[in-house]
Amino acid sequence: MTGPTDHPHSPDHPGHPVAPDFAGRTALVTGAASGIGAACALRLAAAGARVRALDRDADGLAALGRRAQSLPGSVEAVCLDLGDLDAAERAAGDVDILVNNAGIQVVRPIEDFPPDAFHRIITVMLEAPFRLLRGALPHMYGQGWGRVVNISSVHGLRASAYKSAYVAAKHGLEGLSKTAALEGAPHGVTSNCVSPGYVRTPLVEKQLADQAAAHSLPVERVLADVLLAGQALKRLVEPEEVAEAVVYLCGPHASFITGTTLTMDGGWTAR
């Protein structure tokens, strides 16, 4: 039942199934050279968006551009280290869709955690999203439409030992996303998180040795005994699955979803 102020058939909430069409929209995706970021960039370009793909990996961005050549939209490669916060803010100045995805990981006990690594992780994974939002929101507010999707993690909802910086950054990102949702609502801007469990990405593959050392396990046992131990579904999430969730949150049937988290953790947080 709808009330007198509900508009279920407004242009942003169609009354029938509609495939997302982002023709004419500019999207910015960070950490776009591989993994979730690359999957999001390709999926948004497949839906017609002009995608600005940010990463410091020039070779990975070049490979992404080749993969995107036949898509309806386009991919513009921008080689940028998110540690350059002023440049990150400038890069977001005209975007309609912002996907904060870039992430790095170090696995160490707190007493052995390198302070410079902690600072770097917080900068890239929390301060940079804040600066990107600062850059993007004025344009979104001005046109009365915008979509922000923050790639968080189950570690934005639950902690794990030996990941103090990553867990702190993801918990902070969840809070930043909710604040952006409250501030953006009067301006037609939604902000949400997608929080997957372990995804089949280079970031996960690179931490297997660190996890093995931290837990005194052979590397070959880390996936089953550590990474997937808390999940009901005993497999990694595929980057393309996360990208579909991102596109859904940017699409016409998600216009009333804001300030929340779409959790893709295989049942981890159901316990």
C-alpha positions as CSV (number, residue, x, y, z in Angstrom):
1,M,0.0,0.0,0.0
2,T,1.3,3.4,-0.9
3,G,0.5,6.7,0.9
4,P,-0.4,10.0,-0.7
5,T,3.2,11.1,-1.0
6,D,4.6,7.9,-2.5
7,H,5.5,7.9,-6.1
8,P,6.2,4.2,-7.1
9,H,6.2,5.0,-10.8
10,S,8.5,8.0,-10.7
11,P,11.3,8.1,-13.3
12,D,13.7,6.9,-10.6
13,H,11.4,4.1,-9.5
14,P,9.9,2.4,-12.5
15,G,7.0,0.1,-12.0
16,H,8.4,-2.7,-14.2
17,P,11.8,-4.4,-14.6
18,V,14.4,-2.1,-16.1
19,A,18.0,-2.9,-16.8
20,P,20.3,-0.2,-15.4
21,D,21.2,2.3,-18.1
22,F,23.9,4.8,-17.2
23,A,24.4,6.4,-20.6
24,G,25.4,10.0,-20.0
25,R,26.5,9.3,-16.4
26,T,30.1,9.6,-15.3
27,A,31.3,7.0,-12.7
28,L,34.6,7.0,-10.8
29,V,35.9,3.7,-9.5
30,T,39.0,3.5,-7.3
31,G,41.3,0.5,-7.2
32,A,40.1,-0.2,-10.7
33,A,43.1,-2.0,-12.1
34,S,42.1,-5.5,-10.8
35,G,39.8,-7.4,-8.7
36,I,36.5,-5.8,-7.5
37,G,37.4,-2.4,-8.9
38,A,38.0,-3.8,-12.4
39,A,34.8,-5.8,-12.3
40,C,32.8,-2.7,-11.2
41,A,34.4,-0.5,-13.9
42,L,33.6,-3.1,-16.6
43,R,30.0,-3.6,-15.4
44,L,29.3,0.1,-15.2
45,A,30.8,0.6,-18.7
46,A,28.6,-2.3,-19.9
47,A,25.6,-0.3,-18.7
48,G,26.7,2.7,-20.7
49,A,28.6,4.8,-18.1
50,R,31.7,6.8,-18.8
51,V,34.0,5.3,-16.2
52,R,37.0,7.0,-14.7
53,A,39.2,4.2,-13.5
54,L,41.7,5.2,-10.8
55,D,44.6,3.2,-9.7
56,R,48.4,3.5,-9.3
57,D,48.9,0.4,-11.4
58,A,49.4,1.7,-14.9
59,D,49.8,-1.7,-16.5
60,G,46.6,-3.0,-14.9
61,L,44.7,0.1,-16.1
62,A,46.0,-0.5,-19.6
63,A,44.7,-4.1,-19.5
64,L,41.4,-2.9,-18.2
65,G,41.1,-0.4,-21.1
66,R,41.6,-3.2,-23.6
67,R,38.9,-5.3,-22.0
68,A,36.5,-2.4,-22.2
69,Q,36.9,-1.5,-25.8
70,S,33.8,-3.2,-27.1
71,L,31.4,-2.0,-24.3
72,P,28.7,0.5,-24.8
73,G,30.3,2.9,-22.3
74,S,33.9,3.8,-21.9
75,V,36.8,3.5,-19.5
76,E,39.3,6.4,-19.0
77,A,42.4,5.3,-17.1
78,V,43.7,7.7,-14.5
79,C,47.0,6.6,-12.9
80,L,46.8,8.1,-9.4
81,D,48.0,7.2,-5.9
82,L,45.2,7.9,-3.5
83,G,47.9,9.0,-1.0
84,D,47.7,12.3,-3.0
85,L,44.5,13.4,-1.4
86,D,44.3,16.7,-3.2
87,A,44.5,15.0,-6.6
88,A,41.9,12.5,-5.5
89,E,39.4,15.2,-4.5
90,R,39.9,17.0,-7.8
91,A,39.4,13.8,-9.8
92,A,35.9,13.4,-8.4
93,G,34.6,16.9,-9.2
94,D,32.1,16.0,-11.9
95,V,31.1,12.4,-11.2
96,D,27.5,11.1,-10.9
97,I,28.5,7.7,-9.4
98,L,31.3,7.2,-7.0
99,V,32.6,3.7,-6.1
100,N,35.2,3.8,-3.3
101,N,36.9,0.4,-3.6
102,A,40.7,0.8,-3.3
103,G,42.2,-1.2,-0.5
104,I,45.4,-2.6,0.9
105,Q,46.1,-5.1,3.6
106,V,48.8,-5.9,6.2
107,V,48.4,-8.8,8.6
108,R,50.4,-8.3,11.9
109,P,49.7,-8.4,15.6
110,I,49.1,-4.8,16.9
111,E,52.4,-4.8,18.8
112,D,54.3,-5.6,15.6
113,F,52.1,-3.6,13.2
114,P,54.3,-1.0,11.4
115,P,53.0,2.5,12.2
116,D,53.7,3.7,8.7
117,A,51.6,0.8,7.2
118,F,48.8,1.7,9.6
119,H,48.9,5.3,8.5
120,R,48.9,4.3,4.8
121,I,45.9,2.0,5.1
122,I,43.8,4.6,6.9
123,T,44.8,7.2,4.4
124,V,43.9,5.1,1.3
125,M,40.9,3.4,2.7
126,L,39.2,6.0,4.9
127,E,40.7,9.5,4.3
128,A,40.7,9.2,0.5
129,P,37.0,8.2,0.4
130,F,36.2,11.3,2.5
131,R,38.2,13.5,0.1
132,L,36.5,11.9,-3.0
133,L,33.1,12.5,-1.4
134,R,34.2,16.2,-0.8
135,G,35.0,16.4,-4.5
136,A,31.9,14.6,-5.8
137,L,29.0,15.8,-3.6
138,P,28.7,19.4,-4.8
139,H,28.1,18.2,-8.4
140,M,25.7,15.5,-7.3
141,Y,23.8,18.0,-5.1
142,G,23.6,20.5,-7.9
143,Q,21.9,18.1,-10.3
144,G,19.7,16.5,-7.6
145,W,21.1,12.9,-8.3
146,G,24.0,10.9,-7.2
147,R,25.0,7.4,-6.2
148,V,27.8,6.6,-3.7
149,V,28.8,2.9,-3.2
150,N,31.5,2.1,-0.7
151,I,33.1,-1.3,-1.0
152,S,33.4,-2.2,2.7
153,S,33.9,-5.7,3.9
154,V,32.6,-8.1,6.5
155,H,35.5,-6.6,8.4
156,G,33.4,-3.4,8.5
157,L,30.9,-5.3,10.6
158,R,33.1,-7.8,12.4
159,A,36.8,-7.8,13.6
160,S,39.5,-10.3,13.0
161,A,42.8,-10.6,14.8
162,Y,46.0,-9.2,13.2
163,K,44.1,-6.7,10.9
164,S,43.9,-3.7,13.1
165,A,44.3,-1.1,10.3
166,Y,42.0,-2.8,7.8
167,V,39.3,-3.4,10.4
168,A,39.5,0.2,11.7
169,A,39.4,1.6,8.1
170,K,36.4,-0.5,7.1
171,H,34.5,0.3,10.3
172,G,35.2,4.0,9.7
173,L,34.0,3.7,6.0
174,E,30.7,2.2,7.2
175,G,30.2,5.3,9.4
176,L,31.2,7.7,6.7
177,S,28.8,6.1,4.3
178,K,25.9,6.5,6.7
179,T,26.7,10.1,7.4
180,A,26.8,10.8,3.6
181,A,23.4,9.1,3.3
182,L,21.9,11.4,5.9
183,E,23.4,14.5,4.4
184,G,22.7,13.5,0.8
185,A,19.1,12.4,1.2
186,P,17.6,15.9,0.6
187,H,19.7,16.2,-2.5
188,G,18.7,13.0,-4.3
189,V,22.0,11.3,-3.4
190,T,22.2,7.8,-1.9
191,S,25.1,6.3,-0.1
192,N,25.5,2.6,0.8
193,C,28.1,0.0,1.5
194,V,28.6,-3.4,-0.1
195,S,30.3,-5.7,2.4
196,P,31.6,-9.0,1.0
197,G,33.4,-11.8,2.7
198,Y,36.6,-12.9,1.1
199,V,36.7,-12.2,-2.6
200,R,38.8,-13.9,-5.2
201,T,41.2,-10.9,-5.7
202,P,45.0,-10.3,-5.6
203,L,44.5,-8.6,-2.2
204,V,43.2,-11.9,-0.7
205,E,45.8,-14.0,-2.6
206,K,48.7,-11.9,-1.3
207,Q,47.7,-12.3,2.4
208,L,47.8,-16.1,2.5
209,A,51.4,-16.2,3.5
210,D,50.9,-13.5,6.2
211,Q,47.9,-15.4,7.5
212,A,49.9,-18.6,7.6
213,A,52.7,-17.0,9.6
214,A,50.2,-15.3,12.0
215,H,48.3,-18.5,12.7
216,S,51.3,-20.9,12.5
217,L,49.6,-22.9,9.7
218,P,50.8,-24.2,6.3
219,V,49.8,-21.8,3.5
220,E,47.6,-24.5,1.9
221,R,45.4,-24.7,5.0
222,V,44.8,-20.9,5.4
223,L,41.9,-20.7,3.0
224,A,39.8,-23.4,4.6
225,D,40.9,-23.1,8.2
226,V,41.1,-19.3,8.5
227,L,39.6,-17.3,5.7
228,L,36.5,-19.4,5.2
229,A,36.1,-20.8,8.7
230,G,33.3,-18.4,9.6
231,Q,31.3,-18.7,6.4
232,A,28.4,-21.0,5.9
233,L,29.1,-21.0,2.1
234,K,32.6,-22.4,1.7
235,R,33.8,-20.5,-1.3
236,L,35.3,-17.2,-2.3
237,V,33.0,-14.4,-3.6
238,E,33.7,-13.6,-7.3
239,P,34.4,-10.0,-8.1
240,E,31.6,-10.0,-10.7
241,E,29.1,-10.8,-8.0
242,V,30.2,-7.7,-6.1
243,A,30.0,-5.6,-9.2
244,E,26.3,-6.7,-9.8
245,A,25.5,-5.5,-6.2
246,V,27.1,-2.2,-7.0
247,V,25.2,-1.7,-10.2
248,Y,21.9,-2.6,-8.4
249,L,22.5,0.0,-5.8
250,C,23.1,2.6,-8.5
251,G,20.1,1.5,-10.5
252,P,16.4,2.6,-10.7
253,H,15.0,0.0,-8.3
254,A,17.4,1.0,-5.4
255,S,16.4,4.7,-5.2
256,F,14.9,4.2,-1.7
257,I,18.0,2.3,-0.3
258,T,20.4,4.5,1.5
259,G,22.5,4.5,4.7
260,T,22.7,0.7,4.8
261,T,25.0,-2.2,4.0
262,L,24.4,-5.0,1.5
263,T,26.2,-7.9,3.1
264,M,27.7,-10.6,0.9
265,D,29.5,-12.7,3.4
266,G,28.2,-16.3,2.8
267,G,26.5,-16.3,6.1
268,W,29.4,-15.2,8.2
269,T,27.5,-12.6,10.2
270,A,24.5,-14.9,10.6
271,R,26.2,-16.6,13.5
